Amino acid sequence: MDSSTGKDQPLALIVDDNAVNRNVTGQMLRRLGWTSVQVESGLLALEQLKSRTFDLLLLDLRMQEMDGEETCRRIRNDLGLTDLTIVAYTAHGMEDDRERILAAGFDRMLIKPIFLDDLRTLCAEVRPTVA
């Protein structure tokens, strides 16, 4: 529950090693009625997921210390978060990568740049009462 509004706002975790991408995505989510937490690495994402419950995870595929696929596997296998919607969000994804990405545990893929309408559609699927 958001103490400032008294409403249950959906919460997204944005994981991207590029601060501009994190901030732009966070601003778009806010326009859609979501709150977000932003971190720059897979390791920091794992720490956040151990202590908070998220409705959605936007996870960049290409990061320095741990890539998005390994982060996703650890979230599914080590943390056991099988119901969390995890979206691969990358500038380098090709349609042929979809099979590999889904096998790693992702639910879907968004190609950067992300547009507000794409995010609106995704958010409506995750939390239909908000978007």
N, C-alpha and C positions, 0 to 999 in steps of 0.2 A: 504494500500500500504506500503510495506517495503521500508523505505527511503534509506536503504543501497544498495538495489538491484534495486529499481524502479519497482519491480514486486509485484503483488497481491498475497501474501502468505496466505494460509489458516491458521486459528487460532483455536487451541484446548485448552480447559480448562481441566486440569488433577486434580482430587480431590481424594486424598488418604492420610490417616493419617500416612503412612509409607514413609519417605523421599527417601529411596532407590528405592521403586517402582515408585514414581513420577519421579525421575531423570532418571531411566532407560527408562521409557516410553517416557519421553521428548526427550532423545537422539535418540530413534528409530524414533520418529516423525520428528525430525530435519533431519535425514538421508533420510526421504521421502519427504522433501521439505516443512514441516510444521513448524510453530512457535507455542510455547505453553506457557501457563501461568499455574503455579502450585500452588495449595493451599492445606492445610491440613484438612479442615473441610467443612461441608455443609454450615455453616453460612458464611464463607468466600467466598464460591462459589456463594451464593446468592448475596453478595455484588459485586463481579466481574460481574455477569450477569446483574446487574442493570446499570452498567456503560460502558460495552463493548459488542460487537457483536461477537459471536463465531460460528464457523462452526461445531464444534464437542465437546461433553462433555463426558469424560471418568470419571465415577463416581463409586468409591468404595462403596460396599454395607455396610460394617461393619466399622463404625467409632464411636468415643466416644460420642460427644454431640448430634449429629443428624445423624441417619443412612442414607444410600443412598436412600432408598425407600421414606423416609419422605422428603429428599432434592428434589428428583425428583417430588413428588407430589406438593411441593411448587413452583418449577420452572414452572410446567405446569399450576397449578391453580392460584397461587398468582401473578406470574410474567407474565403469559399468553404466555409463550414461547412454543407454540405448534409445531413450525416448526424446532426447534433445535433438531439435532440428539443426543440422550442421550443413552450412552452405559453403562450398568452395567458391572463393571469390578471387579472381585472378585476371591479370592482363595478358597472360600467356597461354590460357587454356584454348585448346582446339576441340572441335566436336569429337575427334577420335579419342581424346583423353577421357571422355565421359565414362566409359566402361571401367577404366583403371581407377578413376576418382570414386565412383560408386562402390567398387570393390574395397576401397580403403575405408568405407564407412560413411561417406558423405551422402546426404539426401538429394542434393542437386548442385548445380553449378551456375554461377553468374559471371559473365565476362565484363571486366572493367573496360571502359568507364561504365559505372552503374548509373542508370537513369532513375529518376523518382518514380516513374510508372512501373518499372520492373520491381523496385523495392516495395511499392504499394501492393502489387499483386502478391509478392512473397509474404509480406506481413499479414495480408488478408487471409492467406492460407494458414498461417501459423496461429494467428489470433483474430478470427473473423469479426469479433465484436468491436475491435479497435479501428482497423484501417478503413 
